[in-house]
Amino acid sequence: MVDHGPRTGAKVALTFDADMTDGMLASLRAGRVKSYANLRILDLLEREQVPATFFLTGKWVKRYPDVTRRIAGNPRFELANHTYGHAAFTADCYDLPRLPVDELAGDVAKTFEVIAPYGGRQTRYFRFPGLCHDAAALDALAPLGVTVVDGDVVSGDPFATAWKPLVRAVLDHVRPGSVVIMHVTEANAAMTDEALPHILAGLRERGLVPAPLSEVLTEG
């Protein structure tokens, strides 16, 4: 399990979680929300040729196959695993429904199977929903050979109502080797695309360079 890479060099990892629960799918079907895929984030990263790593849920991939193909088709982007339906892997995890311990490995394996056909830069990186994990959850995933990645810089973008606090949350804590956690789920992280240009500018001012997660974790 890792929170960040070596503190040498200048590389940092920008990671974006793509959550998708049954409740979120219901909101889409009912028209209560427009989208859980923030294409403005992809537009900006592509335009400025910024590397990033996307932690995808299986249900998000199935809902947004074209967006997944777009991510997989970019050689600067990496694909990682964020469970199949963003259920909790422990008790008391942000009111998420909990999966039984004996279903955890199957859930993660299924997600890799959903992502695999898209190709691109696939990884064995995995992030728990809500970063909630315990010894039982880690033991359950051990046979899969995943690297569990939390992160040391939490943007706080879910349900944020202003972009400036997100910029401060990232730039006040980012260091060489940092793993920054953001979300690409537009309807419940609506300020991320507004904050991102300012985050990128702040990284440049600090001499920090976004890089794929695999490069950040092996730096030095």
CORMO-V705435 format. One record per helix or strand of 3 or more residues. SS is the DSSP state (h for helix, s for strand). FROM is the first residue (numbers start at 1). TO is the last residue. If there is no record, write none. Layout:
SS;FROM;TO, SS;FROM;TO
This chain:
s;11;18, h;22;29, h;39;47, s;52;56, h;58;63, h;65;72, s;77;81, h;101;116, s;121;126, h;129;131, h;135;144, s;147;149, h;164;171, s;179;183, h;186;188, h;192;205, h;213;217
